[in-house]
């Protein structure tokens, strides 16, 4: 039985970030900055409430007779209770013989073209721990992209406006960045386990390192670009954010309406149609929040029973990163044009170059992960290199002029050459026929 380290990391980040947010909001209150105080509290408490709802929903506490647990969730202490329960199960596992066990069948990764199916006995304790790990992983994703990401953007924006980085604010921003990167990492692992549920997936340390570097560069550069743009063009910040957010929010719904599939009813039996709609809206809300800052490894597909698109689409991944790079470059260009006096001592061209290189480094680590470190790379129908090659061929095909135009140009060139050849041959023939004329002309 594996040690529940992911649960402990999620809890530590959750508690540390919440405590730092409360302390920083108190500092803003004492300094008289009411607006920064309330925004800091909002971005701290809203994800806390959503985390409690997700834990209650996954563990089905409403349908069970557990009033004390529900009360602790209302007091925003749900993750603490769940963590205590996890470690109680972990340390008491094996002391009492379990009445029954379930047998799961998993397939190993293919070796030399063959994949063996293995059976594994899963006891009640291990099954409960697996449920807790899954619940905390989802809670970490919610905390990261609906709380930590807006919080990090806000605090960095305040630092730019006040031209000061205090110790409390720097510690809080580091915690927020770690929370976002960890949430993105858990999102990647969740996507892998959902897509390849039939296989026994083991993620190696090199894969964790690649994901961590990939997400760190991507999120840090994205947040910095948004803060720089919003510090000089406050009026245009809201349209940029709304277009990004609602574009990703409505995209799964548009695909769902185009597919003309029936409304999904198998999410939770206890939920009505209205409740199912609310859950799906919250899911797409989280999906949009993730894609605002980085690529969401989990692609929402509402007409699928698992609500997840399990196919590996390299074209969508390529289009996302190309458009995001263009958007970041455009926002940096607008910042460079309209930058104010607060950036007087900043080398603007060097900063722009560093941010663009940082985003390219994120893409590089992503390619390394999918090409070499992905735990299920043997199951890919095509590798990253093949996908990139096909994308480049497609782009070259689009940029190449039509064949008819090329043939027409060649025909025109040929006709011009033949005309010149005919004219030159005529002059030669005329000179041969009148040698005295040519001599006189030369004289």
SULVEN-V282183 format. One record per residue. N is the residue number from 0. RES is the residue in three letters. SS is DSSP state (@ for helix, = for strand, . for the rest). Layout:
N/RES/SS
N/RES/SS
This chain:
0/UNK/.
1/UNK/.
2/UNK/.
3/UNK/.
4/UNK/@
5/UNK/@
6/UNK/@
7/UNK/@
8/UNK/@
9/UNK/@
10/UNK/@
11/UNK/@
12/UNK/@
13/UNK/@
14/UNK/@
15/UNK/@
16/UNK/@
17/UNK/@
18/UNK/@
19/UNK/@
20/UNK/@
21/UNK/@
22/UNK/@
23/UNK/@
24/UNK/@
25/UNK/@
26/UNK/@
27/UNK/@
28/UNK/@
29/UNK/@
30/UNK/@
31/UNK/.
32/UNK/.
33/UNK/@
34/UNK/@
35/UNK/@
36/UNK/@
37/UNK/@
38/UNK/@
39/UNK/@
40/UNK/@
41/UNK/@
42/UNK/@
43/UNK/@
44/UNK/@
45/UNK/@
46/UNK/@
47/UNK/@
48/UNK/@
49/UNK/@
50/UNK/@
51/UNK/@
52/UNK/@
53/UNK/@
54/UNK/@
55/UNK/@
56/UNK/@
57/UNK/@
58/UNK/@
59/UNK/.
60/UNK/.
61/UNK/.
62/UNK/.
63/UNK/.
64/UNK/.
65/UNK/.
66/UNK/@
67/UNK/@
68/UNK/@
69/UNK/@
70/UNK/@
71/UNK/@
72/UNK/@
73/UNK/@
74/UNK/.
75/UNK/.
76/UNK/.
77/UNK/@
78/UNK/@
79/UNK/@
80/UNK/@
81/UNK/@
82/UNK/@
83/UNK/@
84/UNK/@
85/UNK/@
86/UNK/@
87/UNK/@
88/UNK/@
89/UNK/@
90/UNK/@
91/UNK/@
92/UNK/.
93/UNK/.
94/UNK/.
95/UNK/.
96/UNK/.
97/UNK/.
98/UNK/.
99/UNK/.
100/UNK/.
101/UNK/=
102/UNK/=
103/UNK/=
104/UNK/=
105/UNK/=
106/UNK/=
107/UNK/.
108/UNK/.
109/UNK/.
110/UNK/=
111/UNK/.
112/UNK/.
113/UNK/=
114/UNK/.
115/UNK/.
116/UNK/=
117/UNK/=
118/UNK/=
119/UNK/=
120/UNK/=
121/UNK/=
122/UNK/.
123/UNK/@
124/UNK/@
125/UNK/@
126/UNK/@
127/UNK/@
128/UNK/@
129/UNK/@
130/UNK/@
131/UNK/@
132/UNK/@
133/UNK/@
134/UNK/@
135/UNK/@
136/UNK/@
137/UNK/@
138/UNK/@
139/UNK/@
140/UNK/@
141/UNK/@
142/UNK/@
143/UNK/@
144/UNK/@
145/UNK/@
146/UNK/@
147/UNK/@
148/UNK/@
149/UNK/@
150/UNK/@
151/UNK/@
152/UNK/@
153/UNK/@
154/UNK/@
155/UNK/@
156/UNK/@
157/UNK/@
158/UNK/@
159/UNK/@
160/UNK/@
161/UNK/@
162/UNK/.
163/UNK/.
164/UNK/.
165/UNK/.
166/UNK/@
167/UNK/@
168/UNK/@
169/UNK/@
170/UNK/@
171/UNK/@
172/UNK/@
173/UNK/@
174/UNK/@
175/UNK/@
176/UNK/@
177/UNK/@
178/UNK/@
179/UNK/@
180/UNK/@
181/UNK/@
182/UNK/@
183/UNK/@
184/UNK/@
185/UNK/@
186/UNK/@
187/UNK/@
188/UNK/@
189/UNK/@
190/UNK/@
191/UNK/@
192/UNK/@
193/UNK/@
194/UNK/@
195/UNK/.
196/UNK/.
197/UNK/.
198/UNK/=
199/UNK/.
200/UNK/.
201/UNK/.
202/UNK/.
203/UNK/.
204/UNK/@
205/UNK/@
206/UNK/@
207/UNK/@
208/UNK/@
209/UNK/@
210/UNK/@
211/UNK/@
212/UNK/@
213/UNK/@
214/UNK/@
215/UNK/@
216/UNK/@
217/UNK/@
218/UNK/@
219/UNK/@
220/UNK/@
221/UNK/@
222/UNK/@
223/UNK/@
224/UNK/@
225/UNK/@
226/UNK/@
227/UNK/@
228/UNK/@
229/UNK/@
230/UNK/@
231/UNK/@
232/UNK/.
233/UNK/@
234/UNK/@
235/UNK/@
236/UNK/@
237/UNK/@
238/UNK/@
239/UNK/@
240/UNK/@
241/UNK/@
242/UNK/@
243/UNK/@
244/UNK/@
245/UNK/@
246/UNK/@
247/UNK/@
248/UNK/@
249/UNK/@
250/UNK/@
251/UNK/@
252/UNK/@
253/UNK/@
254/UNK/@
255/UNK/@
256/UNK/@
257/UNK/@
258/UNK/@
259/UNK/.
260/UNK/.
261/UNK/.
262/UNK/.
263/UNK/.
264/UNK/.
265/UNK/.
266/UNK/.
267/UNK/.
268/UNK/.
269/UNK/.
270/UNK/.
271/UNK/.
272/UNK/@
273/UNK/@
274/UNK/@
275/UNK/@
276/UNK/@
277/UNK/@
278/UNK/@
279/UNK/@
280/UNK/@
281/UNK/@
282/UNK/@
283/UNK/@
284/UNK/@
285/UNK/@
286/UNK/@
287/UNK/@
288/UNK/@
289/UNK/@
290/UNK/@
291/UNK/@
292/UNK/@
293/UNK/.
294/UNK/.
295/UNK/.
296/UNK/.
297/UNK/.
298/UNK/.
299/UNK/=
300/UNK/.
301/UNK/.
302/UNK/.
303/UNK/.
304/UNK/.
305/UNK/.
306/UNK/.
307/UNK/=
308/UNK/.
309/UNK/.
310/UNK/.
311/UNK/.
312/UNK/.
313/UNK/@
314/UNK/@
315/UNK/@
316/UNK/@
317/UNK/@
318/UNK/@
319/UNK/@
320/UNK/@
321/UNK/@
322/UNK/@
323/UNK/@
324/UNK/@
325/UNK/@
326/UNK/@
327/UNK/@
328/UNK/@
329/UNK/@
330/UNK/@
331/UNK/@
332/UNK/@
333/UNK/@
334/UNK/@
335/UNK/@
336/UNK/@
337/UNK/@
338/UNK/.
339/UNK/.
340/UNK/@
341/UNK/@
342/UNK/@
343/UNK/.
344/UNK/.
345/UNK/.
346/UNK/.
347/UNK/@
348/UNK/@
349/UNK/@
350/UNK/@
351/UNK/@
352/UNK/@
353/UNK/@
354/UNK/@
355/UNK/@
356/UNK/@
357/UNK/@
358/UNK/@
359/UNK/@
360/UNK/@
361/UNK/@
362/UNK/@
363/UNK/@
364/UNK/@
365/UNK/@
366/UNK/@
367/UNK/@
368/UNK/@
369/UNK/@
370/UNK/@
371/UNK/@
372/UNK/@
373/UNK/.
374/UNK/.
375/UNK/.
376/UNK/@
377/UNK/@
378/UNK/@
379/UNK/.
380/UNK/.
381/UNK/.
382/UNK/.
383/UNK/@
384/UNK/@
385/UNK/@
386/UNK/@
387/UNK/@
388/UNK/@
389/UNK/@
390/UNK/@
391/UNK/@
392/UNK/@
393/UNK/@
394/UNK/@
395/UNK/@
396/UNK/@
397/UNK/@
398/UNK/@
399/UNK/.
400/UNK/.
401/UNK/.
402/UNK/@
403/UNK/@
404/UNK/@
405/UNK/@
406/UNK/@
407/UNK/@
408/UNK/@
409/UNK/@
410/UNK/@
411/UNK/@
412/UNK/@
413/UNK/@
414/UNK/@
415/UNK/@
416/UNK/@
417/UNK/@
418/UNK/@
419/UNK/@
420/UNK/@
421/UNK/@
422/UNK/@
423/UNK/@
424/UNK/@
425/UNK/@
426/UNK/@
427/UNK/@
428/UNK/@
429/UNK/@
430/UNK/@
431/UNK/@
432/UNK/@
433/UNK/.
434/UNK/@
435/UNK/@
436/UNK/@
437/UNK/@
438/UNK/@
439/UNK/@
440/UNK/@
441/UNK/@
442/UNK/.
